[in-house]
Amino acid sequence: MVRSQAAGHRSTAMPVAPLKDCAGCHKAVARDTMVNGRCPTCAAAQGKVEYRQRKETDPFHEKYQTPDWRRLSTGFRAQNPMCLVLDENGQQCRFPSEAVHHRIAAKDREDLFFDPKNLAAICDHHHGHTPGDPAGVKYAPARYFLSYLPGQNLAEPNYSIAPPPPRASKG
């Protein structure tokens, strides 16, 4: 607190967040807005670079290049042309779907990679290139009709993240 010399009143000044240089653009940025040592703009750009470089870092990259995945993702987006993410009021996003997202990350449940119940068609803004669903995300029901899933509501899969089924031992 600072004492006013004229009237003897106390006034409070809001503390200023300490500044730190961004590792990308080297501008001074408030620490509480930084992501991994970068300003929000540079962090977003770095995330896109890392996403493009995943060919070398993502063990599932090859699965995304298979005809089965391309057919599944293309068909899923065709049947769900709008982003399926719901906002806090339950309203569906109004942007076109641009990606097919795995609700439970492939690294956590490889057996669900091609399971349409584990997919959500979403816009690039909502994708964020994160593995699996961030906490609290809700989706509108997806449409994906297969002979073994006639009209099933795919928005809420009835499985949870549990250990994958045991693999047969080679022996």
N, C-alpha and C positions, 0 to 999 in steps of 0.2 A: 504494500500500500504506500501511496505517496501522499504526503501532507501538502495541502495547498497553503502557500505562505500567506495569501491575502485573507482568507476567511477561516483558516484553521480546519477546513473540511478534509475528509479522507476521500480519495477516489481510487478506484481499482482499474488497472489496465489489463486487458486480456493478454495472456502470455502468447508470445509468437512461437510457432513451431520452428524448431531448428531447421536450417536449410542444409542440404547436402547436394553435391554435384551429381548429376545423372551420369551413369556410366556410358550412355549412348551419345547424347548431345552435349554433355558437360554444362548444362544450364543448372542454376541453383534452384532446387525444388524442395518443398516441405517434405520432411522425412515420412510423415504419415500418409502421403499420397504415393510413395514410391512402391514399385513392385520389383523385387529382386534387384534392387539398386538402380532402377531405371524409372524415369518419369512415365506416366501412363501412356503417352504417345510412343515412346521408345520401347516400352514393355510390349505393347500391342504389335509393333513392327517386329520385334525380336521373336515373339510367339509365332508370327507368320513365317519367319525364316526357319525356325525350328521345325515347323509343320512341313515345310517344303523339303527339309533335310531328313525327314523321317525314313526315307528309303534306306539309309544307312543305320538308323537307330531303332526302328520299329520292327520287332520280329514278326508282326502280322502284315507288314506291307505287301508281301507277296500274295496273301489271301485277298487283299483288296484289288488285285490285278486279275483275278481269275474270272473266267466267263460266268461261273455260278454267282459270284458276288455282283458282277456288273448286271446280270439279268435280274437278280433279286432287288438290287438297289434301284435300278431303272423302273422296274414294275412297281415297287413300293412308292416311289415318288410320283409315278403316273397316277396311282390311285389316291395319293395324298398330296395334291399339288400345293396346298397351303401349309405353312409352318404349324405344327401341332402344339406348340407351347401355349399354355394358358397363363394370363397375367393374374395378379393378385385378386382381381374381381371375377375370375373365371371366364374372361373373354379370350377367344383364340387370337393369336397373332395374325395380322393381316398381310404379312409378307409371304411371297412364294417360298416353298421349300427348296433348298439348294444342296442339302446334304442329308444322308441317312446316318443317324447317330445310334451307336450302341448304348442302350440304357444301362446295361451292366457291361463294363469294359471287357474287351476280349482277353486282356491279360489276367482278369479275375476269373472269367468263366469262358474259356476257349470253346467249350461245347455249345455255347449259345451264339456263336458267331453268325450262323446262317438262320437263326430262329427269328421269324418275323415278329413274335411277341416281344422280343428284346430290342426292337428297332423303333425309332421315331424320326419322321421326316421333319426337318427343321431348317429355318433360314440361317444364313451365315452369321448373323448377329447373335442368335441364340446358341450356335454351335460352340464357339469358344475354343474348340480343339482341346477339350479336356476329356480325360478318360472317364467314362461312365457319367451318371447324372449328378449334377451338383445337388446339394440338399435342398429340399423344398420345391423342386421343379415339378409341375403338374402338366399333363398332356391331355389334349382332346382325344377321343377314341380314334384309333387308326383304322383305315380300311385296307384290308389285304385278304382277298378271298382265295383260299386254297381248298382243295377237296376235303382236307382233313381239318380245316378251321372255318367251317361255314358260318359267316356272320358273327364270329366271336369278337367280343370287345377286347381289343389288343392294347388298350391304354393302360391297363393295370395287370401286368403279368402276375401269375399266381405262384411265383417262385421268389426266393430271396437269395442273397449272396451267401452261398454255402460252399463248402469245399466241393470241387468238381468230383464226379464219380471216379472211383479208383480205376486206374489203367491196368490192363492185363500185363503181368510181368513177362518179360521176355526170358525164356529160360530154357 
